Amino acid sequence: MMKYAVLLATLVLAGCTSAPNLPPTDTIVAIKPIESGIIASSEQHSYRFFRKGMPQEYQRYKTFYERFHRQASGVRVNFVVEDHEVTAEYLVVMDKRKLDASQQAELIKQYKATPIDNDRLGVVFNATGFWSKSHAPELAAPYRLEQPVVVSINDKTQTISTLGAIALIPLVPLFPLYMMYGCARGPCV
């Protein structure tokens, strides 16, 4: 009987492993502005970010972009995902050699820029939303990016693997039987 209990416990533990819903990276190929925010789409997934709740962040980014987009040397984008909710962390990398002293001071004071290394500053913007499967209208030619953007994804979603779902099915009927067997052999605790 003990070997069956150990086998059952092993199956349950193996089945409770977490499996992320999204890959560790995705390539955004289209950006579609909508009235309430933006939709960033890869070939397989759409990430919808809304202004509601963070309108000042969108205005902050718009003002930043108008003022500093020519001095930006790159971006790093990270999506933190839990279930279907997404928080985008958009780090704009600024080359100090393309900035004068007043621009650097403005970036630090107004945009909370932080040093990345001796030659670069980083400015972070955040947005919240959710993800779903991509739809053809979101990937249409007018919304396609000239240069796709690779984003890293930190998926914190905890899901039960297929093996776990299968292992849990026999657990429900076996548990009462095991308890009855134990009570029949001695006192129930």
C-alpha positions in Angstrom: 0.0 0.0 0.0 2.9 2.4 0.8 4.4 2.1 -2.7 1.0 3.2 -4.2 0.9 6.2 -1.8 4.4 7.1 -2.8 3.6 6.7 -6.5 0.5 8.9 -6.1 2.4 11.6 -4.2 5.1 11.6 -7.0 2.4 12.0 -9.7 0.7 14.9 -7.8 4.0 16.7 -7.2 5.1 16.2 -10.8 1.7 17.6 -11.9 2.0 20.7 -9.8 4.9 22.1 -11.7 4.3 25.6 -13.0 4.3 26.2 -16.7 4.3 29.8 -18.2 1.6 30.7 -20.7 3.9 32.9 -22.7 7.4 32.4 -24.1 10.5 34.1 -22.5 10.6 36.6 -25.4 8.2 37.8 -28.0 8.7 40.1 -31.1 6.3 43.0 -31.4 5.7 43.6 -35.1 2.7 46.0 -35.0 1.5 48.9 -32.8 -2.1 50.0 -33.2 -3.2 53.1 -31.3 -6.8 53.0 -30.0 -8.8 55.6 -28.2 -8.2 54.0 -24.8 -4.5 53.2 -25.3 -2.4 51.0 -27.6 -2.3 47.4 -28.8 1.2 45.9 -29.3 1.0 42.7 -31.4 3.4 39.9 -32.2 2.4 37.3 -34.8 0.7 35.3 -32.1 -0.1 37.5 -29.1 -1.7 41.0 -28.5 -0.8 43.1 -25.5 -3.4 45.8 -24.8 -2.4 48.7 -22.7 -4.8 51.3 -21.4 -4.5 55.0 -20.5 -7.3 54.6 -17.9 -5.6 54.6 -14.5 -2.3 55.9 -15.9 -3.1 58.9 -18.1 -0.2 60.9 -16.6 2.3 58.2 -17.6 1.1 58.4 -21.2 1.4 62.2 -21.2 4.8 61.9 -19.6 6.0 59.5 -22.3 4.5 61.7 -25.1 6.3 64.8 -23.8 9.5 62.8 -23.3 9.3 61.4 -26.8 8.8 64.8 -28.5 11.7 66.2 -26.6 14.3 63.3 -26.6 13.5 60.7 -29.2 16.5 61.7 -31.4 18.9 61.2 -28.5 17.7 57.8 -27.6 20.1 55.0 -28.5 17.8 52.1 -27.8 15.0 50.5 -25.8 14.6 47.5 -23.6 11.1 46.3 -23.0 10.1 43.8 -20.3 6.6 42.4 -19.8 5.8 41.1 -16.3 2.8 38.8 -16.7 0.6 37.1 -14.2 -2.4 35.2 -15.6 -3.6 37.5 -18.4 -2.5 40.8 -16.8 0.6 42.5 -18.2 2.8 45.3 -16.8 5.1 46.7 -19.4 8.4 48.2 -18.3 9.8 50.3 -21.1 13.4 51.4 -20.5 14.7 54.1 -22.9 18.4 54.1 -23.1 19.9 57.6 -23.6 23.5 58.2 -24.9 25.1 60.9 -22.6 27.4 61.9 -25.5 24.3 63.1 -27.4 23.0 65.2 -24.5 24.2 68.5 -23.2 24.4 69.2 -19.4 21.0 70.9 -19.3 19.3 67.9 -21.1 21.0 65.5 -18.7 19.8 67.5 -15.7 16.2 67.6 -17.1 16.2 63.9 -17.7 17.4 63.3 -14.1 15.0 65.8 -12.5 11.9 65.4 -14.6 12.1 61.8 -15.8 14.0 60.2 -12.9 16.8 59.0 -15.3 19.3 56.7 -13.7 22.8 55.8 -14.8 23.1 52.5 -16.6 26.9 52.9 -17.0 29.4 55.7 -17.6 28.0 56.6 -21.1 24.3 55.9 -20.7 21.2 56.9 -18.8 17.9 55.0 -18.5 14.4 56.4 -18.3 11.6 53.9 -17.3 7.9 54.1 -18.3 5.2 51.7 -17.3 1.9 50.6 -18.6 -0.7 48.0 -17.5 -3.1 45.9 -19.5 -3.7 42.3 -20.6 -2.7 39.8 -23.3 -4.7 37.7 -25.7 -4.2 36.0 -29.1 -3.4 38.3 -32.0 -6.1 39.2 -34.5 -5.5 40.0 -38.2 -6.8 43.6 -38.0 -4.2 44.4 -35.4 -1.4 43.1 -37.7 -2.6 45.1 -40.8 0.0 46.9 -42.9 -0.7 50.4 -41.5 0.3 49.3 -38.0 3.4 47.3 -38.9 6.7 48.5 -37.4 9.7 49.2 -39.6 11.9 47.6 -37.0 10.3 44.9 -34.9 10.9 45.1 -31.1 12.0 42.1 -29.1 10.5 42.1 -25.6 11.5 39.9 -22.7 8.7 38.3 -20.8 8.7 37.4 -17.1 5.6 35.2 -16.8 4.8 34.6 -13.2 1.7 32.6 -14.0 1.4 29.4 -12.1 -0.5 26.7 -14.0 -0.8 23.0 -13.5 0.8 21.0 -16.3 -1.3 18.5 -18.2 0.3 15.6 -16.2 -0.9 17.3 -13.1 -4.5 17.6 -14.3 -4.4 13.9 -15.1 -2.8 13.0 -11.8 -5.4 15.0 -9.8 -8.4 13.2 -11.4 -7.7 9.9 -9.7 -6.8 11.7 -6.5 -10.4 12.6 -5.7 -11.9 9.1 -5.6 -8.8 7.5 -4.1 -8.5 9.8 -1.1 -11.8 8.7 0.6 -11.0 5.1 -0.1 -7.6 5.5 1.5 -9.1 7.2 4.5 -11.7 4.4 4.9 -8.9 1.8 4.6 -7.0 3.6 7.3 -10.0 3.9 9.6 -10.8 0.2 9.1 -7.4 -0.8 10.3 -7.3 1.4 13.4 -8.5 4.6 14.9 -9.2 7.5 12.5 -7.2 10.5 13.4 
